[in-house]
Amino acid sequence: MPPKTLPLPDGARERAPLVLAALEALYPDARTELVFRTPFELLVATVLSAQATDVSVNAATPALFARYPDAHAMSTASPGDLEPYIRAIGLSRAKARNLAALARLLVERHGGEVPNDFGAVVALPGAGRKTANVVLSNAYGYPAIAVDTHVGRLARRLGLSVQTNPDRVEADLGELFPRERWVFLHHALIFHGRRVCVARRPRCAECVMLAFCPQVGVEA
């Protein structure tokens, strides 16, 4: 969790338990929508999901994993070998380079396994703080809050953070919510951001949090 730097919005501590209770009632089984069987598959899928939808990633990965099921297999591939499998996903050329490089590093540094270590995952090509949080929380049960565009947007609209930097949003949410609910929280916020609190024209009238949501940045 990054260090806390700025004050929380007024009323954030009072709203946080209301938000958590509402999300628990709405999405009790919230989880990642990326399809994976192993930590390696989750790592690859998460790298591919940057600026792309989970749907597009899930459509591409079955063929990719059938050909390259683990880091050892993928480490033998060139970016040109990988790109045809992910061409339908945005930024496919850059992502193919990252996948080829990260597979080689997994083999060279970690015996082909995805390490259960935040710093080691962040050091992999194409993996940043959000990727590490997604992989470690879903594959190894590490308590983490992965801040994507949905989580950041809802944190601001709900008056839980005023930050635009994902690391600072993560710090604010980490201070407001119990550590044992961090993984659930970011999945549930993503679900709500996709279904109700969408980027444009959020469906506030349908939202169970309307009574206590300050609707920050929502145009009337």
C-alpha positions as CSV (number, residue, x, y, z in Angstrom):
1,M,0.0,0.0,0.0
2,P,1.5,3.4,-1.0
3,P,2.0,6.0,1.7
4,K,-0.9,8.4,2.5
5,T,-0.2,11.9,1.4
6,L,-3.3,14.1,1.5
7,P,-6.4,14.4,3.7
8,L,-9.5,12.4,2.9
9,P,-12.6,14.2,1.7
10,D,-15.1,15.4,4.3
11,G,-17.4,12.6,5.4
12,A,-15.4,9.9,3.7
13,R,-15.0,7.9,6.9
14,E,-18.7,7.9,7.6
15,R,-19.6,6.9,4.0
16,A,-17.1,4.1,3.7
17,P,-19.0,1.5,5.8
18,L,-22.2,2.4,4.0
19,V,-20.5,1.9,0.7
20,L,-19.1,-1.5,1.8
21,A,-22.4,-2.7,3.1
22,A,-24.2,-1.7,-0.1
23,L,-21.5,-3.5,-2.3
24,E,-21.7,-6.6,-0.1
25,A,-25.4,-6.8,-0.6
26,L,-25.2,-6.1,-4.4
27,Y,-22.2,-8.2,-5.3
28,P,-21.5,-10.8,-2.6
29,D,-19.5,-13.0,-5.1
30,A,-17.6,-10.2,-6.8
31,R,-14.4,-11.5,-8.3
32,T,-12.1,-10.9,-11.3
33,E,-13.8,-11.5,-14.7
34,L,-10.5,-12.5,-16.3
35,V,-10.5,-16.3,-17.0
36,F,-7.4,-18.1,-15.8
37,R,-6.3,-21.4,-14.4
38,T,-2.8,-20.6,-13.1
39,P,-0.9,-17.5,-11.7
40,F,0.9,-17.4,-15.0
41,E,-2.3,-17.2,-17.0
42,L,-3.6,-14.5,-14.7
43,L,-0.4,-12.5,-15.1
44,V,-0.6,-12.7,-18.9
45,A,-4.3,-11.9,-18.9
46,T,-3.8,-8.9,-16.6
47,V,-1.0,-7.5,-18.8
48,L,-3.2,-7.9,-21.8
49,S,-6.1,-6.2,-20.1
50,A,-4.4,-2.7,-20.0
51,Q,-6.6,-0.4,-22.0
52,A,-8.7,-3.3,-23.2
53,T,-11.8,-5.1,-22.0
54,D,-11.9,-8.3,-20.1
55,V,-14.2,-9.7,-22.8
56,S,-11.6,-9.1,-25.5
57,V,-8.8,-10.6,-23.4
58,N,-10.9,-13.7,-22.5
59,A,-11.7,-14.2,-26.2
60,A,-7.9,-14.2,-27.1
61,T,-6.3,-16.1,-24.3
62,P,-7.6,-19.7,-24.9
63,A,-5.7,-20.0,-28.2
64,L,-2.7,-18.2,-26.7
65,F,-2.5,-20.5,-23.7
66,A,-3.1,-23.6,-25.8
67,R,0.1,-22.8,-27.7
68,Y,2.0,-21.3,-24.8
69,P,0.7,-22.8,-21.5
70,D,3.4,-21.6,-19.2
71,A,6.4,-19.3,-18.9
72,H,8.8,-21.9,-20.2
73,A,6.9,-22.3,-23.4
74,M,6.3,-18.6,-23.9
75,S,9.9,-17.8,-23.2
76,T,10.8,-19.5,-26.5
77,A,8.5,-17.2,-28.5
78,S,9.3,-14.0,-30.2
79,P,7.0,-11.0,-30.1
80,G,6.2,-11.8,-33.7
81,D,5.1,-15.3,-32.7
82,L,2.8,-13.9,-30.0
83,E,1.2,-10.9,-31.8
84,P,-1.2,-12.9,-34.0
85,Y,-2.9,-14.4,-30.9
86,I,-3.6,-11.0,-29.4
87,R,-4.0,-8.8,-32.5
88,A,-7.7,-8.1,-31.6
89,I,-6.6,-6.6,-28.3
90,G,-5.4,-3.0,-28.1
91,L,-1.7,-2.2,-28.2
92,S,-0.9,-5.8,-29.4
93,R,2.6,-5.0,-30.6
94,A,3.8,-3.5,-27.4
95,K,2.0,-6.2,-25.3
96,A,3.6,-9.0,-27.4
97,R,7.0,-7.5,-26.7
98,N,6.2,-7.4,-23.0
99,L,4.9,-10.9,-22.8
100,A,8.0,-12.4,-24.5
101,A,10.3,-10.5,-22.2
102,L,8.4,-11.2,-19.0
103,A,8.2,-15.0,-19.8
104,R,12.0,-15.0,-20.2
105,L,12.5,-13.2,-17.0
106,L,10.2,-15.5,-15.1
107,V,12.3,-18.4,-16.3
108,E,15.6,-16.7,-15.7
109,R,14.8,-15.3,-12.2
110,H,12.0,-17.4,-10.8
111,G,12.2,-20.8,-12.4
112,G,9.2,-20.1,-14.6
113,E,6.9,-19.4,-11.7
114,V,5.0,-16.2,-10.9
115,P,6.6,-15.0,-7.6
116,N,4.4,-14.3,-4.6
117,D,6.3,-11.0,-4.1
118,F,5.0,-7.6,-5.0
119,G,8.4,-6.0,-6.0
120,A,9.3,-9.0,-8.2
121,V,6.0,-8.8,-10.1
122,V,6.2,-5.0,-10.5
123,A,9.7,-5.5,-12.0
124,L,8.4,-7.6,-14.9
125,P,7.9,-6.0,-18.3
126,G,4.3,-4.7,-18.8
127,A,3.5,-5.1,-15.1
128,G,2.9,-2.2,-12.8
129,R,1.4,-1.7,-9.4
130,K,-2.2,-2.5,-10.6
131,T,-1.0,-5.7,-12.3
132,A,0.8,-6.8,-9.2
133,N,-2.2,-6.1,-7.0
134,V,-4.5,-8.1,-9.3
135,V,-2.2,-11.1,-9.6
136,L,-1.2,-11.3,-6.0
137,S,-4.7,-10.8,-4.6
138,N,-6.4,-13.3,-7.0
139,A,-3.6,-15.9,-7.2
140,Y,-2.2,-15.8,-3.7
141,G,-4.8,-14.1,-1.5
142,Y,-2.6,-11.1,-0.9
143,P,-4.6,-8.2,0.5
144,A,-4.6,-5.5,-2.1
145,I,-6.7,-2.9,-3.9
146,A,-6.1,-2.7,-7.6
147,V,-7.1,0.7,-8.9
148,D,-8.3,0.7,-12.5
149,T,-10.4,3.4,-14.2
150,H,-13.6,2.1,-12.6
151,V,-12.3,2.0,-9.1
152,G,-10.7,5.5,-9.4
153,R,-13.9,7.0,-10.9
154,L,-16.2,5.5,-8.2
155,A,-13.8,6.5,-5.4
156,R,-14.1,10.1,-6.5
157,R,-17.8,10.1,-7.2
158,L,-18.6,8.5,-3.8
159,G,-16.5,11.1,-2.0
160,L,-13.9,8.6,-0.8
161,S,-10.9,10.2,-2.5
162,V,-10.2,13.4,-4.4
163,Q,-7.1,11.9,-6.0
164,T,-6.6,11.2,-9.7
165,N,-3.3,9.3,-9.3
166,P,-4.2,5.6,-8.9
167,D,-1.5,5.0,-6.2
168,R,-3.0,7.8,-4.1
169,V,-6.5,6.5,-4.6
170,E,-5.3,3.1,-3.4
171,A,-3.8,4.7,-0.3
172,D,-7.1,6.5,0.5
173,L,-9.2,3.4,0.1
174,G,-6.7,1.4,2.1
175,E,-7.2,3.8,5.0
176,L,-11.0,3.7,4.8
177,F,-11.7,0.0,4.4
178,P,-10.7,-3.1,6.5
179,R,-7.7,-4.9,5.1
180,E,-9.6,-8.2,4.9
181,R,-12.1,-6.6,2.5
182,W,-9.7,-4.9,0.1
183,V,-9.8,-7.7,-2.5
184,F,-13.6,-7.8,-2.5
185,L,-13.8,-4.0,-2.5
186,H,-12.0,-3.5,-5.8
187,H,-13.8,-6.2,-7.5
188,A,-17.2,-4.9,-6.3
189,L,-16.4,-1.4,-7.3
190,I,-15.5,-2.6,-10.8
191,F,-18.8,-4.5,-11.0
192,H,-20.7,-1.4,-10.0
193,G,-18.7,0.8,-12.3
194,R,-19.6,-1.5,-15.2
195,R,-23.2,-2.0,-14.4
196,V,-24.5,1.2,-12.7
197,C,-22.0,4.0,-12.1
198,V,-20.8,4.1,-15.7
199,A,-18.4,6.7,-17.0
200,R,-21.0,8.6,-19.0
201,R,-24.6,9.2,-17.8
202,P,-24.4,7.1,-14.6
203,R,-27.7,5.5,-13.7
204,C,-27.9,7.3,-10.3
205,A,-31.7,6.9,-10.0
206,E,-31.2,3.1,-10.0
207,C,-28.3,3.2,-7.5
208,V,-28.8,2.0,-3.9
209,M,-26.1,4.3,-2.8
210,L,-27.8,7.5,-4.0
211,A,-29.0,8.5,-0.5
212,F,-25.4,8.9,0.7
213,C,-23.4,9.4,-2.5
214,P,-22.3,13.0,-3.0
215,Q,-22.2,12.4,-6.8
216,V,-18.9,14.3,-7.2
217,G,-18.4,15.3,-10.8
218,V,-21.8,14.0,-12.0
219,E,-23.5,16.5,-14.2
220,A,-27.2,17.1,-13.4
